[in-house]
């Protein structure tokens, strides 16, 4: 698991983006121009939650989120998304 020194505030979550699919199920290689932005990732850090709403996701969870959710940040050369917990649709 990645060790990041970034601590999200309130109901924010730091997610490591899963790599985009390189091949289809039938074995066709997907070119860079046709790859879709991944909507799946691993939770790296979570905030403390809001006063009345504790956090439901925890570090290490694999989550599904919206296509345009979060803000992209680069920390130590790796791509991450920081988003609100409400932008997460499901824990896989």
CORLINLIN-V302168 format. One record per pair of residues at least 4 apart in sequence whose C-alpha atoms are under 8 Angstrom apart, sorted by the first residue. I is the first residue (numbers start at 1). J is the second residue. Records with the same first field share a line. If there is no record, write none. Layout:
I: J / J
This chain:
1: 44 / 60
2: 44
3: 44
4: 44 / 45 / 75
6: 45
7: 45 / 46 / 47
8: 12 / 13 / 14 / 45 / 46 / 47 / 82
9: 46 / 47 / 48 / 49
10: 47 / 48 / 49 / 50
11: 46 / 47 / 48 / 49 / 50 / 55 / 84 / 85
12: 46 / 47 / 49 / 82 / 83 / 84 / 85
13: 43 / 44 / 45 / 46 / 47 / 82 / 83 / 84 / 85
14: 43 / 44 / 45 / 46 / 80 / 81 / 82 / 83
15: 41 / 42 / 43 / 44 / 45 / 80 / 81 / 82 / 83
16: 41 / 42 / 43 / 44 / 79 / 80 / 81
17: 38 / 39 / 40 / 41 / 42 / 79 / 80 / 81
18: 38 / 39 / 40 / 41 / 42
19: 38
20: 35 / 36 / 37 / 38
21: 30 / 35
22: 29 / 30 / 31 / 35
23: 27 / 28 / 29 / 30
24: 28 / 29 / 30
30: 34 / 35
31: 35
37: 67
38: 67
39: 64 / 65 / 66 / 67
40: 62 / 63 / 64 / 65
41: 62 / 63 / 64
42: 59 / 60 / 61 / 62 / 63
43: 57 / 58 / 59 / 60 / 61 / 62 / 63
44: 59 / 60
45: 58 / 59
46: 55 / 57 / 58 / 59
47: 55
48: 54 / 55
49: 53 / 54 / 55
50: 54 / 55
55: 85
57: 61 / 85 / 91
61: 91 / 92
62: 91 / 92
63: 88 / 89 / 90 / 91 / 92
64: 88 / 89 / 90 / 91 / 92
65: 69 / 87 / 88 / 89 / 90
66: 87 / 88 / 89
69: 83 / 87
70: 81 / 82 / 83 / 84 / 87
71: 81 / 82 / 83
72: 79 / 80 / 81 / 82
73: 79 / 80 / 81 / 82
74: 78 / 79 / 80
75: 79 / 80
83: 87
84: 88
